[in-house]
Amino acid sequence: MTDPPADARASAAAAPPHRDVPGRRAEYGGARPNIVGVHLYLRRADGRILLGLRHPDVAYAGGSYHFLAGHCEDEGALGALIREAEEEAGLTIAAEDVELVHTVHLLHPGAAGGPPRIQLVFRAHAWSGVPEIREPDKCLEWSWQHPADLPEPIVPYARVAIEAIGRGEAYSEMGWG
């Protein structure tokens, strides 16, 4: 048996092994980029957390309760969180008052070829403003809910994150089989 040419060995060594996942994109060497979502875990002194009821016509999880959330655009995760809090609910949050409390690495079941998502859940220890509906086409109401008695329906990964935060766990995975 002969050794493969040196250039073949180098490219094989440079490429990390991975399982064949539908939807891999060739322009990223077969890997799929992950979408980064930011989520606000806002907890009052009485222990209740802020959740929004999503409009039934939104693309994802219409009619379900969820965190105040959004995606990173051309900004870092903290900047996205601060922007989303202002845009969606009129809340002002300072970066120094925020800590990362949970991460969910998510592959939606049944989303063949859909991109994986990293869902970052941040807790704000201080904020100003009262939650108001600023995007009525996306959110119908804001309400303060007790983590031990969450409303239904709720976005499944939001439930996983809330329960994990209650146990002091920093990381969860969903949908990876």
N, C-alpha and C positions, 0 to 999 in steps of 0.2 A: 504494500500500500504506500502511495506517495503522499507527501504533504501537499495541501492546497497552496497555490501561489501566495506570496506574502501579502499582496493587496487584498485578497479574499479573507485571509486570517485577520487582518486589521479591521476590515469592515464588520466581520462577524463579532469581533471582540468589542467594538464600539457600540453595537446595537444590543440593548438589554433584552433578555428573553421576556416574552409576554405571551399570554394565551391569545388565541384568535377570537376577537370580539367583533361582532357585526358592527359595521359603521365606522371602522377605523379609517382615518383620513391619511392618504398617502403623503400629503404635504407636510405632515408632522411626523414622518418616519413610521407611520402605522399607528401612532398614538392618537387618542382623541383629547383635545384640550378640554379642560373642565371649566364650566361656568361658575363664577363666584357670586354667591348671594350673601346679602347682609341682613340681619334680623335683629330687631330691638326687643330685648327682654327688659321691660320697664316694670318695676315692682314697687308698689306703694308700701308705706309703713305697716299697713294692715295685712300685708302678704299677698294682696291681689295683684295680678299682672294684667297688662294691657293687651287685648286682642281685638282684631278687627273682623267684622263679618264681610267677606268678599262679595262683591256684586255678582249676581248669578250669570251675567254675560261675559265675565272675564275669561281669558283663555285657560287659566289653570285654577282648579279648585273653587269654581264659582259656587256660592252659597255656603262656603265653609269658613270657619274661624281660623285666623292665622295671625302671626306676629305682624307688626309693621315691618315691611321688608322691601327689598329691591335688589337690583344687580349692580355690581361694579361696572362703571362705564370707563371713562378715561381718568380714573382716580384710584387712590388707594382705598382699602376697605373702610377705614375710619371716615374718610371724606365722603364715601358713598352713604354710610350710615347717617352721618350728620345731615347730608343733603336730603335723603329720603325722609328723615324725621320732620324736617321743615316742610318739604313738598307735600307729604301725605297727611300730616296731622298738625302742622303749625308749632311743632315743638323745637326748642333750641337746646342743643346738647353740645358741651365742650369736650374735645378729645381727651383732656386730662381726667374727665369724670367717667370714662368708659373703660370697661375691661372685657376681654374675650372670656366667655364662660362655657361655651360649648361649640363643637364643630361636628356636623353631620356630613359624612361623605356618602352621597346618594346616587344611586342608579335607579331611576324610576322603573318599577316592574312594568313590563309591557311596552316600554319605550324603546323598542329595537332600533338601534342606531342613534338614539337620542344621546346628547352629550351628558356625561357625568356632571355632577354638581357638588361643589364644596359650599356648604351652608354654614356661615359663621354667625354665631349668636352672641351678641354683645349686651352686657348689662350696663345701663347708665345709672350711676349712683346719685346723680343730680340732673335736673333739667328745669327749664322754665316753659311756661305755657300750659294750657289745658287742651287735651286732644280734641281736635275738631275735624270734621269731614272736609278735606280740601280737594279730594279726587272722587266725587260721587259716582263716577263711572267705574271705579275700582273697589271702593269700600262704602258700605251702607251705614255702618255704625262702628264706634269704638266703645268697648265696655271693659270693665275691670272684673276679672274672673279669678276665682280661687284655684290655685294649681291642683288641689286635690279633687276638684269638682269641675272639670273642664267641660265647656259646652260641646254639643254635637250638632252637625259634624265638624270635626277639626282636621286640618291638614295632618296626615299621619306623621310626617317627620317633625312637625311642631310639637305634637304630643310626645314623641320620643325625646326630643331635646328638653322639654319642660320637665319630664319625669327624671331624665338623667341629671339635669341641673339640681333637682331636689335631692338626688343621691350624691352630689358632689363629683359626678363623672364629667370629664372634659371632652370625650370623643365617642361617637357612634358611627356605625355604618348601616346602610339600608340598601337592599336590592342587589347586592353583589353575589348572591347565591351561595 
